[in-house]
Amino acid sequence: MKSLINLFAMLFILNSYAQQSLKYQMPSDEILELADVELAPGVQIDSKGDHMVLLYRNQYKSIQELSETEMRLAGLRINPVTNIGSRTNYITNIKVKKIEDKDATQVMGLPDNARLSGFSWSPDESKIACLNTTATGVEVWVLDVATAKVTKLTDATVNANMGSTINWFKDNKSLLVKMLPADRKALINTASAVPTGPTVSVSDGAKAQNRTYQDLLKTPNDEFNFEQLARSEIKKVSIDGNIEDYLPADMYRGISFSPDGNYVMITRIMRPFSYIVPYSRFPNESNMYSASGKKIKTVNEVPLDEVRPKGFMSTRMGKRNMTWRGDRSATLVWAEALDNGDPEVKVDYRDVVYELNAPFDGKQKEILKTKQRFSGIQWGDDNHAIAYDYWWNTRNLKTYLFNPSNGEAKIISDRNYQDVYSDPGNFVNSKNEYGRYSLTMNGDKVYLMGDGYSKEGQFPFIDEYNIKTGKTKRLYQSEYTDKLESLYSAIDMKKGEILVRIESKKEYPNYYIRNIKKNNLTAITEFENPFKSLEEVDKRVISYKREDGLDLDGTLYLPLDYEEGKKYPMILWAYPREYKDKSSASQSTSNPNEFVYPYWGSPIYWVTKGYVVLDDAAFPIVGEGDEEPNDSFRTQLVANGKAAIDAVDNLGYIDREKVAVGGHSYGAFMTANLLSHSDLFAAGIARSGAYNRTLTPFGFQSEERSYWEAPEIYYNMSPFMHADKMKTPLLLIHGVADNNSGTYPLQSERYFNALKGLGAPVRLVMLPKESHGYRAKESIMHMLWEQDQWLDKHVKNKTKKEEKIQKEETIKN
């Protein structure tokens, strides 16, 4: 008995050593100088190009902010104290300026410690309404753009939990606002609540093959809390501060005014709730009201949407995608499935589109049928509109030019949407008489704006398309070979004025007005480069081939202290992508002229620490014809990795015995597989990944087949199942509050336990409060420190003894 007690004591001691209590660490000065900088503001410009609004925010949240009270219910993450999403990004300062002015004006009257969100321009674009989150709740404020002053409209009693919180009336003088109901009941503390009975879930035999959603309802107490947090009263709030009752308390979701402002469609959530799907698939009802708040008619009723046919292209029956026709005063438009929502059903047309005019008591009119799943319409006028459908399984996208008056339609583009070289661009929109964005039309001419990817490089363009003849004429194409010009929006096509953003490797992105008719360029921002230490980094896009001849590329950075002839360690960072054809998989979207911008998850920091970095390395997984990409996932993964290392090694830059691989999410999954099934790498970094695919049995990433249809795929692709093959040092990092479908924190915890039990060198770092992407400054700085320490130990300073052990273990396996 005594020896057994001693054994338990020894195991406890060992476990104590294994579990390190570590305070947040800061990375080295070289990394910190790049990671802790002030961001340039976000930019919003009114549709006429008269005024610019500059929105400033902190680069990171604090761990204290992430530690605020949070409830995770039905796919939402809510702060029940403030009644807004607990992960909301906040703006902390605003400036405005006329486009022609050199300097921006500081907005006056902003609240102390401003946390602004939900920006909404008034119909005439003279004002912007927004939300401000205080310690106790959410307020509505409004900015007068011309005077650069803000005014507070409400107390901190707004309910922003369900979105669609503030909506402008057509008169520019009032808003519909969701407010906390007077009869809200106290929320239940589910952690301390005494259960009244078990939770029971029932299946009636219908197949419900849903993704592995997180943050779902789990108990009757969750249902109660969700209902209380979802309920709002809708008030009419005037910009002079007057508040009137509009609609009584209910679980309101979407609010949408008609283009003429005379009607408003309001959607409310209904019971029963679900424990297997998020709130977006709960029963809901859409009702039409007059602008004064009088109910006119129920226009849509949607039952609980738990059960759908199998496949990514499945959908529910009934009216869906219900919205307003943007070129009419008050016409509803929606789609309905013609194949029972089942992609396995063979039909000539998958969907039909209907419209119904106000006052919504007439007969619906069919205006279009689509061969694939309907995905949207850009409205022009009574006789012209552009519609889109797509089919994921074939990566096909069709574009229709159709006449809404008589339903005549023709397909003007039929293409593989992964084929970026053939992308004709997006049709240009502008505000119409109703203040809605619709097709910019000049007689029979419309316009297309494209990214301009090609074999020769990236050259964004603007085309003129004649809808009568079907002919295209190029109006403008960027000619930069040393810069990247991004075409953001058309301010005035008649004048030829386009909002563009221009950057280069060393030149921080700034905004300009380009006149394509006068061929001139006017700068409207002068943002400073906050990453001065990277100005001299050698950046290039390298192209190389996989062993099967597939063209690949990646963005290569040489270390800042690079010396010709010296061999350096390398970090390879990537994310696999699935394709249905080799031609699309081999196309390049990397641009060597993009500004060198290290964000929180980037590997670029390590050029300051003596590493070569191959970022965004192409990792295509191709499955042509009847073959699915995942049928040969591991083989292609290793071939991609080998091709990348060979390419950089052939350039003479690296010590190929000192190469690390890393990735986030599916890139983490990639990393674990590469380390398990190859001897290419010295170490790996895997952040927020999934490693056991049997925990996501109804499909994952781009895999449609369930575990029971393809068990060998799930087994072969799961690093967890091959943990006994892993001998390469692996750093696992995961957010404790990960909400991404499939990447439960449990994935990293169980994988770590398996690797540790089998003697693999592994370190698991669980970041408190963090979701799938990391937000707190403390977390991100510590993550950078962890990665730096890991790379230093297992890559840069890797010993010959470690190399020998790894090679022996690889041969043994």
C-alpha positions in Angstrom: 0.0 0.0 0.0 2.9 2.4 0.9 4.5 1.8 -2.5 1.2 2.6 -4.2 1.0 5.9 -2.3 4.6 6.7 -3.3 3.8 6.0 -6.9 0.8 8.4 -6.8 2.9 11.0 -5.1 5.6 10.7 -7.8 3.0 11.0 -10.6 1.6 14.1 -8.9 5.1 15.6 -8.8 5.7 14.8 -12.4 2.4 16.3 -13.4 3.1 19.4 -11.4 6.4 19.9 -13.4 4.5 19.2 -16.7 1.9 21.8 -16.0 3.6 25.2 -15.9 2.0 28.2 -14.3 3.3 30.9 -16.5 2.6 34.6 -16.6 2.1 36.4 -19.9 5.4 37.0 -21.5 6.6 39.7 -24.0 8.4 38.9 -27.2 11.9 40.2 -28.0 12.4 43.9 -28.9 12.8 43.2 -32.6 9.3 41.5 -32.7 7.7 43.9 -30.2 8.7 46.9 -32.4 6.6 45.5 -35.2 3.8 43.9 -33.1 2.9 46.9 -30.9 2.2 49.7 -33.4 -0.6 52.2 -33.8 -2.9 51.2 -36.7 -3.8 53.6 -39.5 -7.6 54.4 -39.4 -10.3 52.7 -41.4 -11.7 54.8 -44.2 -15.4 55.4 -45.2 -16.3 57.8 -48.0 -19.8 58.9 -48.9 -21.1 57.8 -52.3 -20.6 61.3 -53.9 -16.9 61.4 -52.8 -17.4 64.6 -50.9 -16.5 63.5 -47.3 -14.2 61.0 -45.8 -14.6 59.6 -42.3 -11.5 58.2 -40.5 -12.2 55.5 -37.9 -9.5 54.8 -35.4 -9.2 51.6 -33.3 -6.8 49.8 -31.0 -5.0 47.0 -32.6 -5.7 44.6 -29.7 -8.2 44.2 -27.0 -7.0 43.7 -23.4 -7.4 40.4 -21.5 -9.5 42.4 -19.1 -11.9 43.2 -21.9 -12.1 39.5 -22.9 -12.7 38.6 -19.3 -15.9 40.6 -19.1 -19.1 38.6 -18.5 -20.0 36.5 -21.5 -22.9 34.2 -22.4 -22.6 31.7 -25.3 -26.1 31.0 -26.6 -27.4 29.6 -29.9 -24.3 30.6 -31.8 -24.0 34.0 -30.2 -21.5 35.4 -27.7 -23.2 38.1 -25.7 -22.2 40.4 -22.8 -25.4 40.3 -20.8 -24.3 43.4 -18.8 -23.9 45.7 -21.8 -26.2 43.8 -24.2 -23.9 43.7 -27.2 -21.7 41.0 -28.8 -18.9 40.2 -26.4 -16.3 40.1 -29.2 -17.3 43.4 -30.9 -14.6 45.4 -32.4 -14.7 49.0 -31.2 -13.7 52.3 -32.8 -12.1 54.7 -30.3 -11.9 57.9 -32.2 -13.3 59.6 -35.4 -12.1 62.3 -37.7 -13.7 63.7 -40.8 -12.5 65.7 -43.7 -13.6 67.0 -47.1 -11.9 65.0 -49.8 -10.1 68.1 -51.2 -8.9 69.2 -47.7 -5.4 68.3 -46.6 -6.1 67.8 -42.9 -8.8 65.9 -41.1 -11.0 67.5 -38.4 -11.2 65.9 -35.0 -14.9 65.1 -34.2 -16.0 67.0 -31.1 -18.2 65.7 -28.3 -17.2 62.1 -28.4 -17.9 60.2 -25.2 -15.0 59.5 -22.7 -13.4 56.1 -23.3 -15.4 55.8 -26.5 -16.2 52.2 -27.7 -18.1 52.8 -31.0 -19.6 50.3 -33.4 -22.6 49.7 -35.7 -22.0 52.8 -38.0 -24.9 53.6 -40.2 -25.1 56.5 -42.7 -28.4 58.4 -43.0 -30.1 58.1 -46.4 -28.9 61.6 -47.5 -25.4 60.8 -46.0 -25.4 64.0 -43.9 -25.2 62.0 -40.7 -23.9 58.7 -39.2 -25.6 57.0 -36.4 -23.5 54.6 -34.2 -23.5 52.7 -30.9 -21.4 53.5 -27.9 -20.8 50.7 -25.3 -20.4 51.9 -21.7 -19.7 49.8 -18.6 -23.5 49.4 -18.1 -25.0 49.3 -21.6 -25.2 50.6 -25.1 -26.2 54.1 -26.2 -27.0 55.6 -29.6 -25.0 58.6 -30.9 -25.2 60.5 -34.1 -22.5 62.3 -36.0 -23.2 65.4 -38.1 -20.6 65.0 -40.9 -20.5 68.7 -42.0 -19.9 70.1 -38.5 -17.9 67.1 -37.2 -19.9 67.0 -34.0 -21.7 64.1 -32.2 -24.8 64.0 -30.1 -26.0 61.4 -27.7 -29.6 60.3 -28.5 -30.4 57.6 -25.9 -29.3 56.3 -22.5 -27.5 53.0 -22.2 -30.7 51.0 -22.7 -30.2 49.7 -26.3 -30.3 46.0 -27.0 -27.6 45.2 -29.6 -27.6 41.5 -29.0 -29.3 40.5 -32.2 -27.9 43.0 -34.7 -30.0 45.3 -37.0 -30.0 47.7 -34.0 -30.3 51.1 -35.6 -32.2 51.8 -38.9 -32.8 55.2 -40.5 -36.2 56.5 -41.6 -36.3 58.0 -45.0 -36.7 61.5 -43.6 -33.1 61.5 -42.1 -34.6 62.7 -38.8 -35.5 59.5 -37.0 -34.3 55.9 -36.4 -35.8 52.6 -35.4 -33.9 51.4 -32.4 -34.0 48.1 -30.5 -34.3 48.9 -26.8 -34.2 46.7 -23.6 -37.8 45.7 -22.7 -39.2 47.0 -19.5 -40.3 43.5 -18.5 -37.0 41.7 -18.9 -36.6 39.0 -16.3 -33.4 38.4 -14.3 -31.0 36.0 -16.1 -30.3 32.6 -14.6 -26.7 31.8 -13.5 -26.6 28.4 -15.2 -23.3 27.5 -13.4 -25.0 27.7 -9.9 -28.6 26.9 -10.9 -30.0 23.7 -9.4 -31.3 21.4 -12.2 -35.0 20.5 -12.2 -34.5 17.5 -14.3 -32.4 16.0 -17.2 -32.0 17.5 -20.6 -33.6 15.2 -23.2 -33.0 15.3 -27.0 -35.1 13.2 -29.4 -34.7 12.1 -33.0 -37.8 11.1 -34.9 -35.8 9.3 -37.6 -35.2 12.2 -40.0 -31.6 12.7 -40.9 -30.1 15.9 -39.5 -26.5 15.9 -40.7 -25.4 19.3 -39.3 -21.9 20.7 -38.9 -20.4 20.6 -35.5 -21.7 24.0 -34.3 -20.5 25.5 -31.0 -22.1 27.8 -28.5 -25.4 26.1 -28.9 -28.3 26.0 -26.3 -27.9 23.0 -24.0 -30.5 23.4 -21.2 -33.9 24.9 -20.5 -32.0 27.6 -18.5 -30.1 28.5 -21.7 -33.4 28.8 -23.5 -34.7 31.1 -20.9 -31.6 33.3 -21.0 -31.5 33.4 -24.8 -35.1 34.6 -24.9 -34.5 37.3 -22.4 -31.4 38.6 -24.2 -33.1 38.4 -27.6 -36.3 40.3 -26.6 -36.4 44.0 -27.5 -38.9 46.8 -27.7 -38.6 48.8 -30.9 -38.6 52.6 -30.4 -38.7 55.5 -32.8 -35.8 57.8 -31.8 -35.6 61.3 -33.3 -32.3 63.1 -33.7 -33.6 65.7 -31.4 -33.8 63.1 -28.6 -37.5 62.4 -28.6 -38.3 58.7 -28.1 -41.7 57.1 -29.0 -43.1 53.5 -28.7 -43.1 51.6 -32.0 -43.6 47.9 -31.4 -43.9 45.9 -28.1 -41.4 43.5 -26.8 -40.5 40.4 -28.9 -37.5 38.5 -30.1 -36.8 40.7 -33.1 -34.0 39.9 -35.5 -33.9 41.7 -38.8 -35.3 45.2 -39.6 -35.4 46.5 -43.2 -37.1 49.6 -44.7 -38.4 49.5 -48.2 -36.4 51.7 -50.7 -39.2 54.4 -50.5 -39.3 54.2 -46.7 -43.0 53.6 -46.6 -42.8 50.0 -45.3 -40.6 48.1 -42.9 -40.1 44.3 -42.8 -39.4 43.0 -39.3 -38.4 39.5 -38.6 -39.0 37.9 -35.2 -37.6 34.6 -33.8 -40.1 32.1 -32.5 -40.1 28.8 -30.5 -39.3 25.9 -30.5 -35.6 26.5 -30.1 -33.0 23.9 -31.0 -30.0 22.3 -29.3 -28.3 21.3 -32.6 -28.4 24.4 -34.8 -27.8 28.1 -34.1 -30.5 30.8 -33.8 -30.3 31.6 -37.5 -32.1 28.4 -38.1 -34.8 28.8 -35.4 -38.4 29.3 -36.5 -39.0 32.9 -37.6 -41.7 35.1 -39.0 -41.4 38.2 -41.2 -44.1 40.8 -40.9 -44.7 43.9 -43.0 -45.5 47.2 -41.2 -46.2 50.7 -42.4 -43.7 53.4 -41.6 -46.0 54.4 -38.7 -45.9 50.9 -37.2 -49.2 49.4 -38.3 -49.0 45.7 -39.2 -50.0 45.0 -42.8 -49.3 41.4 -43.4 -47.2 38.3 -42.5 -45.0 37.8 -45.6 -42.9 34.8 -44.5 -43.1 32.0 -42.0 -40.1 29.7 -41.6 -40.3 26.5 -39.4 -37.4 25.1 -37.3 -34.6 24.3 -39.8 -32.8 21.3 -38.2 -33.2 18.8 -41.0 -31.8 19.3 -44.5 -30.7 16.9 -47.2 -27.0 16.0 -47.2 -24.5 18.2 -49.0 -23.1 21.7 -49.0 -25.6 22.7 -51.7 -28.7 21.6 -49.7 -31.1 24.3 -48.5 -34.4 24.5 -46.8 -37.8 24.6 -48.6 -40.0 27.8 -48.6 -39.2 31.4 -49.2 -35.6 32.3 -48.5 -33.2 35.2 -49.2 -36.2 37.6 -48.8 -35.1 41.2 -49.5 -36.2 44.4 -51.2 -35.8 45.0 -54.9 -33.3 47.9 -55.0 -34.7 49.7 -58.1 -38.3 49.7 -57.0 -40.2 51.7 -54.3 -41.5 48.7 -52.4 -41.2 45.2 -54.1 -40.2 42.1 -52.2 -38.0 39.5 -53.8 -37.2 35.9 -52.7 -36.0 32.5 -53.9 -37.5 29.0 -53.5 -36.0 25.6 -54.2 -37.3 23.6 -57.0 -35.4 20.4 -56.1 -36.8 20.1 -52.5 -33.5 21.6 -51.4 -31.8 18.3 -52.2 -28.6 18.5 -54.4 -29.1 14.8 -55.3 -32.4 15.5 -57.1 -31.9 15.9 -60.9 -33.8 18.9 -62.2 -33.3 21.5 -65.0 -33.6 24.4 -62.6 -32.6 24.4 -59.0 -34.3 27.6 -57.8 -37.0 30.1 -58.8 -37.1 33.8 -58.0 -40.4 35.6 -57.3 -41.4 39.2 -56.6 -44.4 40.8 -54.9 -45.3 44.5 -55.0 -46.7 46.6 -52.2 -49.3 46.4 -50.6 -48.3 42.7 -50.7 -51.8 41.3 -51.2 -51.5 40.5 -54.9 -50.2 37.4 -56.7 -46.5 36.8 -56.7 -44.7 36.9 -60.0 -42.0 34.6 -61.3 -39.1 36.6 -62.6 -36.2 34.1 -63.0 -35.2 30.5 -62.8 -31.6 29.5 -62.1 -29.9 26.3 -63.1 -27.9 26.2 -59.9 -28.4 27.5 -56.3 -29.5 31.2 -56.5 -27.0 33.5 -54.8 -28.1 37.1 -55.5 -29.2 39.9 -57.8 -27.9 43.3 -58.8 -30.8 45.4 -59.9 -30.6 47.9 -62.8 -34.0 49.0 -64.1 -37.4 47.6 -65.1 -35.8 45.6 -68.0 -32.2 44.9 -66.8 -30.7 43.1 -63.8 -27.8 40.8 -63.2 -28.3 37.5 -61.3 -25.9 34.9 -60.0 -26.1 31.2 -59.1 -23.3 28.7 -58.1 -22.6 25.1 -57.4 -19.9 24.3 -54.9 -19.3 20.7 -56.0 -18.2 21.8 -59.5 -16.9 25.3 -58.4 -19.2 26.7 -61.0 -20.6 30.3 -61.1 -23.1 31.5 -63.6 -24.0 35.1 -64.3 -27.4 35.9 -65.9 -28.5 39.1 -67.7 -32.2 39.0 -67.3 -35.3 41.1 -67.8 -37.4 41.3 -64.6 -40.5 42.4 -66.6 -40.8 39.2 -68.7 -38.3 36.7 -67.2 -36.1 36.5 -70.3 -32.6 35.6 -69.3 -29.3 34.6 -70.8 -26.1 33.4 -69.3 -23.3 35.9 -69.9 -20.7 34.2 -67.8 -20.3 30.5 -67.0 -17.0 29.8 -65.2 -15.1 28.0 -62.6 -15.0 30.6 -59.8 -11.6 29.3 -58.6 -10.2 30.2 -62.1 -9.1 33.7 -61.1 -7.4 34.4 -64.4 -10.8 34.3 -66.2 -12.6 36.5 -63.6 -14.5 39.2 -65.6 -14.8 41.3 -62.5 -17.8 42.7 -60.5 -20.5 44.9 -61.9 -20.2 48.5 -60.7 -22.9 49.9 -58.5 -24.0 53.4 -57.6 -26.7 54.9 -55.5 -30.1 55.3 -57.2 -33.0 57.6 -56.6 -34.0 55.5 -53.6 -30.6 55.6 -52.0 -29.9 51.9 -52.8 -27.0 50.6 -54.6 -27.9 49.4 -58.1 -26.2 48.8 -61.5 -24.4 51.9 -62.8 -26.0 52.2 -66.3 -25.3 54.6 -69.1 -27.8 53.7 -71.8 -26.9 50.1 -72.9 -23.6 50.3 -71.0 -22.7 48.8 -67.6 -19.3 48.5 -66.0 -17.1 45.8 -64.5 -14.2 46.2 -62.1 -11.8 43.4 -61.7 -8.7 42.3 -59.7 -6.8 41.5 -62.9 -4.9 38.4 -62.0 -2.9 36.9 -64.9 0.1 34.8 -65.7 2.0 38.1 -66.1 1.0 39.5 -62.8 -1.8 41.5 -61.3 -3.2 44.4 -63.3 -6.7 45.6 -62.0 -9.0 46.8 -64.7 -12.3 48.6 -65.5 -14.4 47.3 -68.5 -17.4 48.7 -70.2 -20.0 46.0 -71.1 -22.7 46.6 -73.8 -25.7 44.6 -72.6 -27.3 44.8 -76.1 -24.3 43.5 -78.1 -22.5 41.5 -75.3 -19.2 43.2 -76.3 -16.6 44.4 -73.8 -14.4 47.4 -74.0 -11.4 48.0 -71.7 -11.6 51.5 -70.2 -8.7 51.3 -67.8 -6.0 48.9 -66.7 -3.4 49.5 -64.0 0.1 49.6 -65.5 2.1 49.5 -62.3 4.8 46.8 -62.2 6.4 48.0 -59.0 3.2 48.9 -57.0 -0.2 47.4 -56.4 -3.2 49.5 -57.3 -6.5 48.2 -55.8 -9.8 49.6 -57.3 -12.1 50.1 -54.4 -15.3 51.8 -55.8 -16.5 54.0 -58.5 -17.4 57.5 -57.3 -18.6 58.8 -60.6 -18.3 56.7 -63.8 -19.5 59.5 -66.0 -16.6 61.7 -64.8 -14.3 58.6 -64.6 -13.6 59.1 -60.9 -12.5 55.9 -59.0 -11.5 55.4 -55.4 -8.2 53.4 -55.4 -5.6 52.3 -52.9 -2.0 52.2 -53.9 0.9 50.4 -52.0 4.3 48.9 -52.6 6.7 46.7 -50.6 7.9 49.8 -48.8 5.0 52.2 -49.4 2.2 52.1 -46.8 -1.3 51.8 -48.4 -2.9 55.1 -49.1 -6.1 56.2 -50.9 -6.4 58.2 -54.0 -9.0 59.5 -56.5 -8.0 58.3 -60.0 -9.7 60.0 -63.0 -9.5 57.4 -65.7 -10.6 59.9 -68.3 -8.2 62.7 -67.5 -5.5 60.2 -66.4 -4.7 62.0 -63.2 -4.3 60.8 -59.6 -5.1 62.8 -56.4 -4.0 61.7 -53.0 -6.6 61.9 -50.3 -4.7 60.2 -47.4 -1.1 60.3 -46.1 -0.8 57.5 -43.6 2.6 56.9 -42.2 4.4 53.5 -42.4 4.5 52.1 -38.8 6.8 49.2 -39.8 10.0 51.2 -40.5 12.3 48.3 -39.6 10.9 46.2 -42.5 11.5 48.8 -45.2 14.7 47.1 -46.4 13.4 43.5 -46.3 14.0 41.6 -49.5 10.6 40.3 -50.6 9.8 38.4 -53.8 7.3 35.9 -55.1 9.0 32.7 -56.1 7.5 30.1 -58.5 8.3 26.4 -58.6 6.8 23.1 -59.5 5.5 20.1 -57.6 6.8 16.7 -58.5 3.7 16.1 -60.6 4.3 19.3 -62.6 1.8 21.5 -60.8 2.8 25.1 -60.7 3.2 26.5 -57.1 4.3 29.8 -55.6 4.9 31.5 -52.3 6.1 34.9 -50.9 9.7 34.7 -49.9 11.3 37.1 -47.4 15.0 37.1 -46.7 16.3 37.9 -43.2 17.2 41.5 -42.5 20.8 40.5 -41.8 21.1 38.4 -44.9 24.6 37.7 -46.1 25.2 36.1 -49.5 26.3 32.5 -49.3 25.2 32.0 -45.7 22.6 29.3 -44.9 19.6 30.3 -42.8 16.8 28.5 -40.9 13.4 28.9 -42.6 9.8 29.2 -41.5 7.2 27.9 -44.0 3.7 29.1 -43.3 0.7 27.9 -45.3 -3.0 27.0 -45.5 -4.3 24.1 -47.8 -7.0 24.8 -50.3 -9.0 22.3 -52.3 -9.5 22.5 -56.1 -11.4 20.5 -58.7 -8.9 21.1 -61.5 -5.2 21.5 -61.8 -5.4 24.6 -64.0 -7.1 26.7 -61.3 -4.8 25.2 -58.6 -1.7 26.4 -60.4 -2.8 30.0 -60.7 -1.0 32.6 -58.6 -2.7 35.4 -56.6 0.5 36.4 -54.8 1.7 39.9 -55.6 5.3 40.9 -54.8 4.2 44.6 -54.6 1.9 44.2 -51.6 3.0 46.2 -48.6 4.9 44.1 -46.1 2.3 44.1 -43.3 2.9 41.9 -40.3 -0.4 41.2 -38.5 -0.8 39.3 -35.2 -0.7 35.8 -36.8 2.0 36.5 -39.3 5.4 34.7 -39.5 7.0 37.8 -41.1 8.3 39.0 -37.7 11.1 36.4 -37.8 13.0 38.1 -40.7 14.2 40.3 -37.8 15.5 37.2 -36.0 17.6 35.7 -38.8 15.1 33.5 -40.5 14.1 33.1 -44.1 10.2 33.2 -44.3 8.2 31.5 -47.0 4.7 32.9 -46.4 1.4 31.9 -48.0 3.1 29.0 -49.7 0.7 27.3 -52.2 -0.7 24.1 -50.8 -3.3 23.0 -53.3 -5.1 19.7 -52.9 -6.6 18.7 -56.2 -9.3 16.1 -57.0 -10.3 16.1 -60.7 -13.4 14.4 -62.1 -14.9 11.8 -59.8 -11.9 11.9 -57.5 -12.3 14.1 -54.4 -9.3 16.3 -53.2 -9.1 14.5 -49.9 -8.7 11.1 -51.5 -5.0 11.9 -51.8 -4.7 14.6 -49.2 -1.6 13.4 -47.4 0.4 12.6 -50.5 -0.3 16.0 -52.0 0.4 17.7 -48.7 3.9 16.2 -48.5 4.6 16.9 -52.2 3.7 20.6 -51.6 6.0 20.8 -48.6 8.9 19.1 -50.4 8.5 21.3 -53.5 8.6 24.5 -51.3 11.7 23.5 -49.4 13.5 22.3 -52.6 12.7 25.6 -54.3 14.2 27.8 -51.6 17.1 25.4 -51.0 17.9 25.5 -54.7 18.2 29.3 -54.4 21.0 28.7 -51.8 19.3 30.5 -48.9 18.6 27.8 -46.3 19.9 25.0 -44.2 17.2 22.4 -45.1 17.8 20.6 -41.8 16.4 23.7 -40.1 13.0 24.3 -41.6 9.9 24.9 -39.5 6.3 24.6 -40.7 3.3 26.4 -39.2 -0.3 27.3 -39.7 -3.5 28.4 -38.1 -6.8 26.4 -38.1 -6.7 24.2 -41.2 -3.1 25.2 -41.5 -2.5 23.7 -38.1 -4.2 20.5 -39.3 -1.8 20.6 -42.3 1.2 21.1 -39.9 0.4 18.1 -37.8 0.0 15.9 -40.9 3.2 17.1 -42.4 5.2 16.3 -39.2 3.5 12.9 -38.9 4.0 11.7 -42.5 7.3 13.3 -43.6 10.8 14.0 -42.3 11.0 17.4 -44.0 10.8 19.7 -41.0 12.7 20.3 -37.8 9.7 21.6 -35.8 6.1 22.8 -36.2 3.7 25.4 -34.9 0.0 24.5 -35.0 -2.5 27.1 -33.8 -6.2 26.4 -33.1 -6.5 23.2 -35.3 -8.6 20.1 -35.4 -6.7 16.8 -35.2 -9.3 14.1 -34.9 -11.8 14.2 -37.7 -14.1 11.6 -36.2 -15.2 14.5 -33.9 -16.6 16.2 -37.0 -18.3 13.2 -38.5 -20.7 15.0 -40.9 -18.1 16.7 -43.0 -15.3 19.2 -42.4 -13.7 22.0 -44.4 -14.4 21.0 -48.0 -15.2 17.3 -47.2 -18.9 16.6 -47.9 -18.8 12.9 -47.1 -19.7 11.7 -43.6 -17.5 9.5 -41.5 -19.7 6.5 -42.3 -19.4 7.0 -46.0 -15.6 7.5 -46.0 -14.2 6.2 -42.7 -10.7 5.6 -44.3 -10.6 9.3 -45.3 -11.4 10.4 -41.7 -8.9 8.0 -40.3 -6.0 8.7 -42.7 -6.4 12.5 -42.5 -6.5 12.6 -38.7 -3.1 13.3 -37.1 -4.5 12.0 -33.8 -4.8 8.5 -35.4 -1.1 8.7 -36.3 0.2 10.2 -33.1 2.6 7.2 -32.8 4.4 8.4 -35.9 5.1 11.9 -34.5 8.7 12.5 -33.3 9.2 16.1 -34.5 8.8 18.9 -31.9 5.3 20.4 -32.1 4.0 23.6 -30.4 0.3 23.5 -30.0 -1.6 26.7 -29.3 -5.3 27.0 -28.8 -7.9 29.6 -27.6 -9.8 28.2 -24.6 -13.0 29.8 -25.9 -12.6 28.7 -29.6 -16.1 29.0 -31.3 -15.1 27.8 -34.8 -17.0 24.9 -36.1 -15.0 21.7 -35.5 -11.9 23.2 -33.8 -12.9 22.6 -30.2 -10.2 23.3 -27.6 -10.7 19.6 -26.9 -9.0 18.8 -30.2 -5.6 20.2 -29.0 -6.0 18.9 -25.5 -6.6 15.3 -26.6 -3.9 15.4 -29.3 -1.4 16.7 -26.7 -2.3 13.9 -24.3 -1.8 11.3 -27.1 1.6 12.8 -28.2 2.8 13.1 -24.6 1.7 9.5 -23.8 3.7 8.3 -26.8 6.8 10.3 -26.0 6.7 13.0 -28.7 8.3 16.4 -27.9 5.2 18.6 -27.7 4.1 21.8 -25.8 0.5 22.8 -25.4 -0.4 26.5 -24.7 -4.0 27.2 -23.9 -4.8 30.9 -24.2 -7.5 32.0 -21.7 -10.6 33.7 -23.0 -9.4 33.6 -26.6 -11.6 32.5 -29.5 -10.6 31.0 -32.9 -8.7 34.2 -33.7 -6.8 35.8 -30.9 -7.6 39.3 -29.7 -6.0 40.3 -26.4 -2.7 42.0 -26.5 -1.4 39.9 -23.6 -2.4 36.7 -25.5 -0.8 37.7 -28.8 2.4 39.0 -27.2 2.7 35.7 -25.3 1.9 33.7 -28.4 4.8 35.5 -30.3 7.1 34.8 -27.3 6.1 31.1 -27.3 6.7 30.8 -31.1 10.1 32.6 -30.8 11.3 30.4 -28.0 10.2 27.2 -29.8 11.9 28.2 -33.1 15.0 29.2 -31.3 15.3 25.9 -29.5 14.1 23.4 -32.1 15.1 25.1 -35.4 17.8 27.8 -35.2 19.7 26.1 -32.5 18.8 22.5 -33.3 21.7 20.2 -32.4 23.2 17.4 -34.5 22.0 15.0 -31.8 18.4 16.0 -32.3 18.8 15.7 -36.0 20.1 12.1 -35.6 17.3 11.1 -33.2 14.6 12.4 -35.6 16.1 10.7 -38.6 16.4 7.4 -36.7 12.8 7.6 -35.5 11.6 8.4 -39.1 13.5 5.4 -40.5 12.0 3.2 -37.7 8.5 4.3 -38.5 
